[in-house]
């Protein structure tokens, strides 16, 4: 019985080992370490006065993105992630705009190898302020083909205030069924040998 429990514990540990987040600094706790930036990208914290009242994400501070006033811009962050197989990419997005409509939308978009996995877009509104918008979560399946590119685009139009942000990016790889079956078979074989030796 102890052997069977040991096998099950080993399988559980093997499964959890595959649940590692492959995104480097996806919670931005190390500022922009691990990321390449293009354009103006800001790290937002509770003490950062330049966040213009951007609220904390569901995961808390920090977050990364772009806040501007009457300055249209497009910027992004990227990182290369090496893996082959299938995984789940998830995170939190925020976009908001206060000002006249008709100048374009505020958006935060997450791309995997050029394909959109998560996106949030908001048309600026002269009545709404930051407290009228909420963070949203996204999750999608991605395919790794070796060297992969994770990119987040921040687009802000020229309005009184525009906010675009992202936080808590996670990429969890799904173990291949064949490798898990092989692992289980090997562990059960080992358990059988241990049982025979004890007898």
VMD Tcl script that draws the C-alpha trace (Angstrom):
set ca {
  {0.00 0.00 0.00}
  {2.87 2.36 0.85}
  {4.40 1.64 -2.56}
  {1.17 2.54 -4.37}
  {0.93 5.76 -2.38}
  {4.55 6.54 -3.25}
  {3.80 6.03 -6.95}
  {0.76 8.31 -6.78}
  {2.77 10.97 -4.95}
  {5.51 10.76 -7.57}
  {2.92 11.16 -10.34}
  {1.44 14.19 -8.59}
  {4.90 15.74 -8.26}
  {5.65 15.04 -11.91}
  {2.40 16.71 -12.96}
  {3.03 19.78 -10.80}
  {6.55 20.05 -12.20}
  {4.96 20.62 -15.61}
  {2.83 23.47 -14.22}
  {5.77 25.90 -14.13}
  {5.13 29.33 -15.61}
  {7.36 29.69 -18.69}
  {6.92 33.48 -18.88}
  {9.92 35.24 -17.37}
  {8.82 37.92 -14.90}
  {5.16 37.66 -15.98}
  {4.05 39.40 -12.79}
  {6.53 42.27 -13.38}
  {7.86 42.00 -9.84}
  {11.33 42.63 -11.32}
  {10.18 45.65 -13.34}
  {10.83 44.86 -17.03}
  {13.59 42.28 -16.52}
  {13.30 39.58 -19.19}
  {11.33 41.84 -21.55}
  {12.36 43.89 -24.58}
  {10.48 47.18 -24.91}
  {9.60 49.31 -27.93}
  {8.21 52.80 -27.40}
  {7.23 54.18 -24.01}
  {6.33 51.44 -21.51}
  {5.64 52.16 -17.85}
  {5.82 50.03 -14.70}
  {2.89 50.87 -12.43}
  {2.98 50.49 -8.65}
  {0.82 51.75 -5.81}
  {3.35 54.52 -5.16}
  {3.79 55.53 -8.82}
  {2.18 58.98 -9.32}
  {2.39 58.59 -13.11}
  {-0.23 55.83 -13.17}
  {-3.01 58.46 -13.06}
  {-5.23 56.41 -10.75}
  {-4.92 53.18 -12.72}
  {-6.35 50.57 -10.28}
  {-4.41 47.50 -9.19}
  {-5.01 44.31 -11.16}
  {-6.73 41.34 -9.48}
  {-3.21 40.04 -8.75}
  {-2.13 43.35 -7.20}
  {0.81 45.61 -8.02}
  {2.90 45.95 -10.08}
  {1.47 46.09 -13.63}
  {2.92 47.27 -16.93}
  {1.54 49.36 -19.78}
  {1.02 52.90 -20.99}
  {-0.83 55.89 -19.56}
  {-0.91 59.15 -21.50}
  {-2.68 62.47 -21.80}
  {-3.22 63.90 -25.29}
  {-0.37 61.86 -26.74}
  {-1.25 59.01 -29.11}
  {1.24 56.15 -29.07}
  {1.75 52.48 -29.76}
  {4.29 50.56 -27.71}
  {4.95 46.93 -26.86}
  {6.91 44.46 -24.78}
  {8.24 41.13 -26.09}
  {10.11 38.07 -24.93}
  {11.23 34.84 -26.54}
  {10.02 31.58 -24.98}
  {11.48 28.25 -26.04}
  {9.19 25.24 -25.90}
  {7.51 22.77 -28.22}
  {4.01 21.45 -27.58}
  {0.74 22.82 -26.28}
  {0.20 25.24 -23.45}
  {-2.26 27.66 -21.87}
  {-1.46 31.37 -21.90}
  {-3.40 33.56 -19.47}
  {-3.26 37.00 -17.92}
  {-5.09 40.20 -16.96}
  {-5.82 43.20 -19.21}
  {-7.03 46.74 -18.63}
  {-7.96 49.48 -21.09}
  {-9.79 52.73 -20.42}
  {-10.18 56.18 -21.89}
  {-11.62 59.51 -20.79}
  {-12.30 61.99 -23.59}
  {-14.02 62.48 -26.91}
  {-14.89 59.45 -29.00}
  {-13.82 59.30 -32.64}
  {-10.07 59.43 -32.04}
  {-9.58 55.66 -31.91}
  {-9.74 53.00 -29.23}
  {-7.51 52.26 -26.27}
  {-6.33 48.66 -26.35}
  {-4.11 46.05 -24.72}
  {-3.44 42.98 -26.88}
  {-1.46 39.81 -26.15}
  {-0.03 37.94 -29.14}
  {1.65 34.54 -29.41}
  {3.78 34.15 -32.54}
  {1.77 36.98 -34.10}
  {-1.68 35.56 -33.30}
  {-4.00 37.28 -30.81}
  {-4.62 35.27 -27.63}
  {-6.19 38.01 -25.50}
  {-7.37 41.52 -26.26}
  {-9.28 44.33 -24.60}
  {-10.38 47.47 -26.44}
  {-12.33 50.47 -25.15}
  {-13.65 53.53 -26.98}
  {-12.88 56.69 -24.96}
  {-15.90 58.20 -23.25}
  {-16.23 61.84 -22.06}
  {-18.28 60.71 -19.05}
  {-16.35 57.65 -17.86}
  {-13.25 57.71 -15.66}
  {-10.87 54.96 -14.52}
  {-13.24 53.71 -11.79}
  {-15.84 52.94 -14.49}
  {-13.61 50.31 -16.13}
  {-12.55 46.91 -14.81}
  {-9.66 44.53 -15.32}
  {-10.52 41.46 -17.40}
  {-8.85 38.07 -17.57}
  {-8.05 36.04 -20.66}
  {-6.91 32.47 -21.29}
  {-6.15 30.68 -24.53}
  {-4.40 27.64 -25.96}
  {-1.06 28.23 -27.68}
  {1.21 25.95 -29.69}
  {4.95 26.09 -29.13}
  {7.15 25.44 -32.16}
  {10.61 25.86 -30.61}
  {11.54 29.56 -30.45}
  {8.30 31.48 -29.84}
  {7.50 35.18 -29.40}
  {5.20 36.55 -26.72}
  {4.24 40.18 -27.36}
  {1.94 42.66 -25.65}
  {0.81 45.77 -27.58}
  {-0.37 48.94 -25.83}
  {-2.31 51.45 -27.97}
  {-3.49 54.81 -26.63}
  {-5.17 57.55 -28.71}
  {-4.89 61.30 -28.17}
  {-7.53 61.90 -25.49}
  {-7.55 63.58 -22.09}
  {-6.45 60.35 -20.38}
  {-5.90 56.86 -21.80}
  {-4.82 53.76 -19.90}
  {-3.60 50.42 -21.30}
  {-2.09 47.74 -19.06}
  {-1.33 44.04 -18.53}
  {-0.43 41.89 -15.54}
  {0.09 38.31 -14.35}
  {1.07 36.66 -17.65}
  {1.32 32.87 -17.27}
  {2.19 30.13 -19.72}
  {1.60 26.61 -18.41}
  {2.63 23.73 -20.66}
  {0.29 20.78 -20.95}
  {2.24 17.49 -20.58}
  {2.10 15.24 -23.62}
  {-0.17 12.22 -22.91}
  {2.50 9.82 -24.20}
  {5.16 11.08 -21.82}
  {2.81 10.95 -18.82}
  {1.75 7.37 -19.69}
  {5.41 6.37 -20.04}
  {6.20 7.95 -16.68}
  {3.24 6.23 -15.00}
  {4.19 2.86 -16.52}
  {7.79 3.22 -15.36}
  {6.77 4.19 -11.84}
  {4.29 1.33 -11.59}
  {6.96 -1.09 -12.84}
  {9.32 0.22 -10.20}
  {6.62 -0.23 -7.56}
  {6.07 -3.80 -8.71}
  {9.78 -4.58 -8.40}
  {9.91 -3.05 -4.93}
  {6.87 -5.12 -3.90}
  {8.49 -8.37 -5.17}
  {11.76 -7.63 -3.38}
  {9.90 -7.08 -0.09}
  {8.14 -10.45 -0.39}
}
mol new
graphics top color blue
foreach p $ca { graphics top sphere $p radius 0.5 }
foreach p [lrange $ca 0 end-1] q [lrange $ca 1 end] { graphics top cylinder $p $q radius 0.2 }
display resetview
